[in-house]
Amino acid sequence: MYIGRIMHTDLITVSPEASLVEARKLIEEKKIDHLLVVNDKGRLVGLLSDRDLRQHWASPATTLSNHELGYLLDKILVKMIMIKTIVTVTPETTIERAALIMKDNNINSLPVMDGDELVGIVTSTDVMHVLLEAIGMNEESVRISVLVQDRIGTIAEVSAILRDLDINIQSLVTWPLRNHPGVHQMIIRIPGDDGARAVSALNRNHYKVMTHYMKDITPYLPKPS
């Protein structure tokens, strides 16, 4: 999946010359967390988040009158507080790459650029939604976990066991197990009604299945081949 397939294209933008009050009103009206800041030529020049606004908004404990407070806030412009060093992606960026970029930069949104043109924005919520769909997360499925040796053919063997029982694999992902070199955790989602049969079949074929959190996973570690 690529960012171009999930990005928001109905962009809410603001001028760098807009006041803090105007920016806050726009965020509240549109129920969004980020504002794209574009200049009079339509070029992306900054990014303003709801968090940035809160950090620069006056404390409720201020002794200023509403009139004085409004006057001062109107003098604070978007360009004074916006983020100017912007991390962006292209429509061709993969979902997993976007997730990594967000994690590495500790950010929750990515403007999407096609060359010099701003074409969209994607948020961490968008990416999370797609990744949850990709792993088959739904109420009707069950999750089973098998610790396996990192070797050629393991996924094919496990898949064949379930195939022979006419059990459909809704999703399958693997990742290295921390502190156990050469061992991967295989997470399989299957229809809920097939859970017991799948566990039984895999156990018969010497794959030790975990269906819930285990504090001690030692008994489930595969024996070195």
N, C-alpha and C positions, 0 to 999 in steps of 0.2 A: 504494500500500500504506500502511496506517495502523498506528500503534503498537499499537492494540488487537488487531490480528491476530497479532502476534508476541510480545507481552509475556508474561513469566512470571507466572502467577497463583498458583502454589504458593509463597507467600512465606515466607521464613525471616526471622523478626524476633527482636529482642532488647530487653530492658528497659533503659532508661537507668541503672537501678540495678544491672545485672549487672556483674560484675568483668571485668577484662581477660582473666583466665584463662578464664572462662566463654565470653567472646566468641571467643577464639582456638580453643577446643575446638569450638565450633559451626561456625566457618568450616572447620576441618579435617575435621570429620565430614561436613559437607554438601558439601564440595568446591566452595565458592563464593568469590567475591572481595569481595562486599559484603554488609553486614548492614543491614537496615532497622531503625531504632530507633523503637519505638512506646511510648507511655505506657500507663497502665492503662485508658485509655478507647479505646485502639486508634488514637489519632491519631499521625501521623508527626511525630517531633520531631527526628530526626537521621539521619545516615548514617555508617556505619563501614566502612572498606575494609581489606583485608588489608595494604595499604601503611601505613595509619595504625597498625595493630597492630604492625607490624615496627618502625616509628619509635619507638614507646614501649616496646617490649620490651627487657629488659636485655641488654647485650652479653654474649657468651659469655666475654669476658675479665674479667667482674666477679669480685671477691674474695669475694662473699657466698656463704654456703653455700646449698644447695638449699632448706633450711627457711627461711632468712632471705629468700631471693629469692621463694619462694612466698608468704610472708607479705606482703611489700611489694606484689607484683603483685596480690594479692587486695584490696588497699586502693585500687587504681586502678580507678575505675568508668568504664563506657562513656560516661556523660554528661560526664566530664572531658575526653575526647579526641575525641568524635564531631564531625562537621561539622554545624553548626546552621543554616547558611545553605544551604538545599537548592534546587537547580535541578530543577524537575519538568516533566513534560509531561502531556497528556491522551491518552485513547485515540484521539482524532480527529487527533492530530498526525501528519503524514506522516513516512515513514522519512527522506527527505532533509532535512527540517527538523530532525529529531532528530539526524542526523549533524552538521548545522551547529551546533546548540546544544552538542553535545559538543566539537566543535573549538574554538568560540569561548570555551568555559569550561574547556577543558583537563581534561575529566572523562571517565570511562569507563562511567558508568551514570546512568540517569535513572529515579527513581521515577515511577510513573504515577498521577495523581490524577483521580478523577471527582468534581468538586466538592471536598468535604472528606474524601472517602473514598479511602484507599489501595487501589488495585485491581491494581497490578502493578509490575514493574520491567523495564527493558530495558537491555542492555549494548551496548558498542561492537561486541562480537563478533556479537551478534544482528543489528545494523544492517549490518555488513560482509557477513554471510552473505546477507542479502536483496539487497543491492546487487550482489553477485557473481552471484547468480541472475538479477537483472534484466538484466545485460549479457550473459547467456548464457555465462558462463565455465564451460567443461567441456573435457575432454580430446578430444572428438570434433570441436570447432569450430576454425576458424582465424580469425585477426584480421587485417583489412586496414585501412589508414588512407589517407584521401584529404584533402588540403588544398583547401578550396573557398572561394569568395567567399561572404560572408554576404548572400545574396539570396533572394528568393522563388522557389521552384520547384526549387532544387538537390536537395533530398532526393527530390522526386518524380522528377526526371530519373535520378538514380542508382538509385532503386528500380525504375524502368521498365526500365533496362538489364538488371538482374539478373532481373527478372520475365520478360522475354522469353526468357531462357535457362532458365527454370524453376528458378532458384536461390533458395532460401528464405532470407530475412534473419531470423536468430535474434534479433538485437538490433542497435540502431543508436542511437548517442549522438553528440552534437556539443558542442564547447565552444570558446570563443574561444582563438586561438593567441596566446600571450604575445609581446609585442614586434612583432606584425604586425596592426595595426588592420584590421578588415574581413575578416579571414581566420579561418575556423573549421576545426578538425580533426574530420573525420567518421570515427568508429570503427565498423566493421561486422563483426559476427560471422556467419559462414555455415558450413554443413557442411564438414568438412575435405576431402571428396572434390571439392568444387566450387571450391576455392581458385584453382587455376591458370586455370580458365575465367573466373572472375570478374575476376581481374587482367587477363587478356588483353582481355576485352570492355570494361572500363573504360578501359584504355589506348587502345584503338581509338577510343573516344569522347572522347579528349583529357583524361581524368582520370588524373593521374599517381599511381600507387598505391605506397604503402610497405608492405612486409610485415615489416620489422624495423627496429630502431633505426638512424637515420641521423644522424650528427654534424652534417652540413651539409644542411639541408633546403631550401636556396635553389633547387635545380633542381626541387623539387616544389611550389613556391609557384605558385598560379594567377595567370595574367596578368590585370591589371585589365581589367574589361569596359568 
